[in-house]
């Protein structure tokens, strides 16, 4: 893979993974719009691993709590706050794993990698995010996250398997409908990404393992490192801006890009 293409790919993945604009949609569009070759599953895994480490580092205090919570569960202390968070995150991950396996086995995951699907998802779910952010209250905090909330946000996360929907966008939308304030809702959405990205990496990585060559390893390391840096920057900027800015700028971007893609797809 050419170095310039590798840099562009890693930066796009890193910047868009945690913003509500769909990283998968952008990654699918990149080779289609530039005429370049598809980056392949191994590179998809590498750049996702980079973003996984970024969110873990940014929320390192919460990660420490998750580690403690996991130990609590193993030792039978399932009623602690940390253990509760671990169990809720696992519960919220079940729908996307089931949906992902179904889409993969049925072949629908490949069929949905279409510019028109991405365009419609960008447009429709961008408008839904705007509605949720505009009309919903901002009274709830992350520590009030319940079993019902985890199930609802988990189902929205499964819907985000449609390219162009955005995993972070879908879960943030769900959090706003549930009344969480922007920062805490985004925090829950980002924490939900940890087991989801890890599970996705394992599933895709298992398929890609036998195709990796020694020549590719250097590219994979560079891709992971660049996506890590870009994701850490983008995540930090978004979380900081949520104190004073709503999701409207992301919605405008989604709607504009969605309309462009639909024009291209149907022309």
N, C-alpha and C positions, 0 to 999 in steps of 0.2 A: 504494500500500500504506500502511495506517495506521501511524503512527510506533510506537505501542505494539506492534503485531504484528511490525513490523520488528525492534524491540529484542529481543523474545522469541525470534524466529527466529534472530537472529544469536548470541544468548547460548547457546541450545540447541546450535547447531552448534559454536560455539567450545568449550563445556564438554565435549561428548560426543565430539568427533572423535578425541581421543587417549586417552580413557578406554575400557576394554573393554566398552562398553554400547551401541554402535551409534548413530552419529550419523544415518545414513540412515534407520534405523528410526524415530527420534524425529521427523525432518523429515517423514516420510510420515504419521506419526500425528498431528502437530500440527493440520493442517486437518481430519482425520477426527474427532478428539475435540472440537475447538472449534467445528466447523461453519463455519470460515472458508474462504476461497478458497485454492487451492494457490498457493504462492509463485512458481511458474514456474521454468523452467530457468535463466534469466538470474540470478535471485537465488541459486539453488543454486550456480552457478559463482562468484558474488561471495563468498559466505560460505566456500566452499572455498578460494578464493584467499587470504582472510584467514588461515585456518588453515595454509595452506602457508607463508606468510611467518612465521608464529609458530614453526613447527617449524624453519625454516631459521635464524631468529634464535637460538632456544634452543640449537641444536647448531651454533653458528657456527664453532667450531673444526673440527668434522667437515666442515662445508660448505667451509671453506678447503681442507681436505685433498682433498675431492672435486674442487674446481677444479684443484688441483695435479695430481691423478690424471688428470683429463681432458686436461690439457696433456701429461702424460707419455705418455698413449695416442697422442695426435696426433703426438708426436715419436718414437714407436716404443719408449718405455720402458714396456712393458706388465708388467714383473715387479716394479715398485715396490709397496709396500703400499697406497699411495693409489690407484694404477691398478687393483689387484686389487679394492679395495672398489667402485670405480666399475663395473667389469665384473660383479661379483656382484650389485650393485643392479639393473643393467640385466637380468641374467639372471632375477632374482627377479620382475621386472615383466612379463616376457613372458606367463606364464600368465593374469594378470588382464586383460591387454589382449586376448588371444585370446578368453577367456571373455566379456568385456564386449561385444566385437563380435558374437559368436554370439548372446548374449542379446538384444542390440538388434535385430539383423536378424530374429530369430525371433519377436520380440514378447513373449518370456518375461519380459523386464525389467519390462514394464508389468503382466503377469499376476501377478507375485510381490508387487506393492504391495498386499498384502491383510493385514488386521489379524491373521488367523489364521496366516498365514505368518510374520509378524513375531513373534507370540506364541510359536510353536513354536521358532523360531530363538533367541529370547531365552532360553527355558527350556533347550533341549537343549545349546546351545553354552556356556551359563553353567555347566551341570553338567560339561561336558567340560573347561572351563577350571579348575574346582575340582579335578577329578581330576588334571589335568596338574600343577597347582601343588602339590598335596598329595603326589603319588607320585614326582615326578621329582627327580633330583639337582640341586644348584646349584653345579656345579663349573666350568663352562666360562665363558670370557670372550669378549667380542666379537671380539678379535683372532684367535680360532681359527675364525672363520666360514669355511666351506668351500663349494665348488661344490655338494656334496650338500645342505648346509644351506640354501643359497639356493634351490635347486629345491624342496625340501620346504616351506619357508616361503612360497615363491611360489605353490605349489599351494593352500596353506591360505588365502592372500590371495585367490585366485580364488574359493574357496568363499564368502568373505565378501561376494560380490556378492548373495547371498541377503539381502534386507532383514531386519535384526534380528540378524544374525550378529555384526557388528562387525569391521571390517578390523583395527583394532588388537588386538581380542580374539582373533581367529583367529591372527594372526601371533605374538602373545605366547604363546598356547597352544602353537603349534608350537615356539617357542623353549624353552618349559619342557619339552616332551617330548624335545627335543634336549639337555637338560641345562644350558642357559645359566642363569646366576643371574638374579634378577628384574630388576635394574637394567640389566645388559648385554643381556638378552633384549629388554627394553622399548626400549632404545636402538636395537637393530637393527630392531625393528618400526617405530619412529618414522622412522628413516632410509629404510626401505622405502616409507614413505608419501610421500616427496618426489616421486620419479618417477611414482608411482601417481596422486597427486592432480593433478599437472601433466598427465599423459596424460588423465585423466578430465575435467579442466577444458577441455582442447583439444577433446575429442570433443563434450562437451555444449555448449561455447561456440560451436562451429561451427554447431550446430543453432539456438542461441538468438540468434546474431548479428543475423539479419534481423528479429527480433521486438523488439529493444531500441529504445525511444523515448528522445528527449532528456529527457523528463520522468522516466524511470526511472533515469537515470544517478546522480542525487543519492541515491536509495534504495540503489543498488548500492554506491556508495562508503561510505555509512554502514554498510551490512550487512557489508562487507568489514572495515572498521575495528573494529567491535564484535566480530566473530568473531575477529579477530586478538588483541585484548586478552583476551577470554575464554579463547581457546585457550592463549595464553602463560601465563596464570595457572593453568589446569587442568593443563597439561603440567608446569609447574614443581612444583606441589603433588604430583602423582602420583609424579614421579621422586624427590622428597624423601622421601615417605612409604614408598617401596619399600625404603628402608634398614631399616625397622622393622616394616612392615605388609605382609601378603601380599595376595592378590587376593580373599580371602573377602568383604569388604564389597561389592565389585562383583558378585560371584556372587549374593549375597543380593538385591541390587537387581534383577538380571536375572531371577532366578527369580520374585520377587514380581511384577514388571511383566509377565513372560511369562504367569503364571497369571491376572492381571487381564485381559490382552488376550484370552486364550483364552476366558475367561468371557464377555467382551463379544462376541467373534466368534461364539461358538456359541449365544448366548442370543437 
